[in-house]
Amino acid sequence: MTTPTARAGAFVPRLLRSCLDALDRVENTEALDRVATPVQKAVRALPLGSLRDVLHGRQLGHPLHPVAVQVPMGAWISSAVLDFVPGARRPARLLVGLGTAAALPAALAGWADWAEQHQQQMRTGLVHATANIAAVSLYGASFVARGRRPVLGRALGLGGLACAGVGGFIGGHLAYRQAAGANKAEPVAHLVEPGWHRLGPVAELTPGKPVRRMLGEVPILLVRGEGDTVDVIADRCSHLSGPLSEGEVADGCVTCPWHGSVFRLSDGSVERGPATAPQPCFETRIEPDGVLAVSLPGAS
């Protein structure tokens, strides 16, 4: 005879599998592009200036959005706990208001990142945003209702927490299943063999012209400067793997042709987002026979 515990144990994996299957269908639903395309244009058109890099998290070295959402989620969860504590109605309402207000800058950071993602990620991101909009709306209504109808206010808060939980689940899917916001250049150090590698004669490189070469499985970008100086960084953009060798080289930097991230050639650092992680930068030397050799510090 099947026990209730066994039935529950079988139900949870099936439920999770169904959720994952649904999200897989979402990312392949082309009908969502009718919404995603105009919204993307609107977000990109916002006159954010240098604030856009702040929202991307360039100064942090990783996306700002996952950090920013901790404030509203922490406030909302705490308010749900206080709802069951006698005499804590006022601080619970204060936390609902704090979480709702803090959700707005967190959402702006999320939209800034979303507008620079792949099509499949953007489709999933729309569903993620819908759940979060529902959560913010319910918590806003909860804050108002708590003034005169506390029972309704608590019920709306629990509904908002449920929507925020769904949004968090989808956000995790975006981050870990679809790798939105992850550093795409991180594997380079684990794919390049340690030591020095000969690439070919420096004389074959045209000054100022980006050149793509393969180092084992890893594509790298070579740019010859004045004389025999050569800058070498990983070719795949850390943001979404765009081919930097197809981008524009100017003022010691290269611009990704996909989303406009700018990297300094001398050290791989990020000059402009949406990328937040630097490009792996290779050490270089010229062998006695004029051949360029490169080595990646930290390769393992």
PEUR-V139820 format. One line per field, one symbol per residue. phi: phi as a letter, one per 20 degrees, with the letter a starting at -180 (. if undefined). psi: psi as a letter, one per 20 degrees, with the letter a starting at -180 (. if undefined). A space follows every 10 residues. Layout:
phi = ???
psi = ???
//
This chain:
phi = .fegfffffe ffffffffff fffffgfdef ffffeffffg ffffeffelf ffffffngff nagfgfffff ffffffffff fffddgmdff ffffffffff ffffffffff fffgfddfgf fffffffgff ffffffffff fffffffccf ffffffffff ffffffffff fffffdedlf nfffegfgfe deffnecedq ffffeegnef cdcddmedfc ddceefmdfc eccfeegffb mffffeeeda lmccdffecn fdcfffbmfe ebfffddfeg defcbdfgen efccbdgnfb
psi = ppqhghghhh gghggghhgg hghhhgijnh hihhggghgg ggghipmhci hghghhkghh jrqhghghih ggggggghhh ghhjppjkgg hghghggggg ghhghhhggg hgghikrrgh hhghhggghg hhggggghhg hggghhghmh ggghghghgh hgghgghhgh hhggghgikp iqoiihigii hpqqaqpphr phhipppipp pprpndippq ppopbqcjpp pprqhppifk kqohijrppq kjrpppigjj qpqphhjjqp hqaiqhqrpp pqqqqprhjj ppqqpopjq.
//
